[in-house]
Amino acid sequence: MFDDQLLQEAENVLARYRQAGKKLATAESCTGGLIAGCLTEIAGSSDVVDRGFVTYSNEAKVEMLGVSASLLEPPGPGAVSAEVAVAMATGALHASQADVAVSATGIAGPGGATESKPVGLVYLGWASRGGPAQALHQVFPGDRAAVRLATVREALRLFTEALD
């Protein structure tokens, strides 16, 4: 599933966190655990990866990460939004021993899109202890697999950026 380049990127993230003495966590919706899966594909990753949350349903986002239901239900921005990405990352940070958490919520397709939220739309959030949580908006091209793998790659980049 993961190509050699993506696994090398994951290995680099783990090495940087290991060197910094930091731990990380993931909160995933559209990727269904692929970010954590990519990181844990690397042997010895357990000293860096604290935990991963797969919160595919809105109920899971509320129950596991403390995302406010008002964000998920109308007239809120909905599950695929910057606000929810930030809330997911913040919730993962609070529910873990991690120093940095990255989240992903989006529309991988082929269904589920609307005029304002096309297939490929992904919001990634990240939060670190003592810093403000942030979100990034991306629209990735391709089919479901391509969107999900592009999201994993971007999440790995954000883990590196959050450490800098």
N, C-alpha and C positions, 0 to 999 in steps of 0.2 A: 504494500500500500504506500509506504513512504519511500521516496527515491533517496539515493545516496546524498544528494545535496541537502535535502531537508533534514536528514538524520545528522549530517555534519553541523547544520545550524543548531539543532537541538543539543548536540554534544557541546558546542561552543557556549550556549546559554548555561548549561549545567556546569561547565568548567568555570565560567565567570562567577556564578552564584556560589559555587564551592569555594573559590578563592576569596570571595567577599564574606564567607560565613553566613550566607543568607539562604532562606527557604522561599519557595513559591507555591502558589495554589492557582487552580483554574476554576472558572465558572462558565459552563458551556451550555448553549442551547442548540443553535444550528449545526454545530460541529459534533454534537453527540459524544463528546469525550475524546475526539481525535487529537486535541492539543495535548492533553495529559497522556494519551496513548503514544504520541510521537516522543514526548520527553521520556516516558518510562520504557520505550523501546531500547533505550541505552542502558546497558548493565551498570549497576551501581547508582542509579538515579535516586534511590530512596533517601540518600543523605541530603538531597536538595528539594525534591518534590514532596511537599507535606501532604497534599490531598487535592482531589479534583471533584467538582460538583457537576453532575449532568442534570440540568434543570430544564428539560425539554418543555414541560407543561407550565402554564402560568401558576398552577397550584404549587408545583415544586419550587418555582422562583420565590413565592411567598413563604412557604414552609421552611425551606432549607437555607435561603439567603436573606430572608426578611425584606424582600422587595415589597413595597407598598402596593396593595391591590388597586389603589386609586390610579397608579401609573399604568396598570395593565388594562383596566376597564374604561370604556368611554365615559367621560370625554377626555380621559388621559391620553398620553401619546402612544400607548400600546407597547407590546412586548418588543417590537423592533424599533428601538429608539435610543438616542443618546442617554436619556434619563435612566432607562432600564439597564443599559450597559454599565453605567456608573454605579447604580444600585447593586447590580450583581457582583461587580468587582469589590465594592465596599463590603457587601455581605459576606463574600468569600474570605476577605481579609479578617473580618470580625469572628468568623466561625472556624478559624484555623490558627495555626502557629506560624503562618507564612509572613514574610516581610513584604512581599509583593504578590498581588493577585491580578490576573488578566481574565476578562470575560469576553464572550462572543454571543451575539444574538442577531439573527438575520433571516433572510429568505433564500435558501439554497435552491429551491425549485424542485421539480418543474412547476408545481402549483403554488398557491398561497400569495401570489403577487397581486398588487392593486396598482392603480395608475400612479399613486404617490409613493408606493413601495414596490419597486420592480424586483424581479429575480436577480440575485447577485448582490442586493443591498445588505450590508453587514455593518453593525456598530460594534466596535471593540472598546471595552473599558479597561482602565487599569487604575490601581490604587496601591499606595505604599504607606507603610506606617510613618506617620508624621508629615505626610504630604497630601496635597489635594488630589482627589480622584478626577480623572479626565476620560473623555471619550473621543473616538475617531470614527468618522463615517467613510465607508468605502463602497464602491460598486464594482464587484469582480465579474469579469466575463466568463462565459463557458457554461457547461452543464453542472449538475449538482456536485459531482465529484470535484470538478475544477474549482468551484466556489468554496467548497469546504477545505480543500487543500491550500488554496490561496489564503484563506482565513487562518489556517494553522501557521503558515509562513509569516503572516503579518503579526500574529500573536507572539511568535518567537522573537520577532524584531522588537516588539513593544516590551517584552521582558528585558531585553538588552538595554533599550532606551531608559526604562524605569530604573535601572541600576546605575546609570551614568549621572 
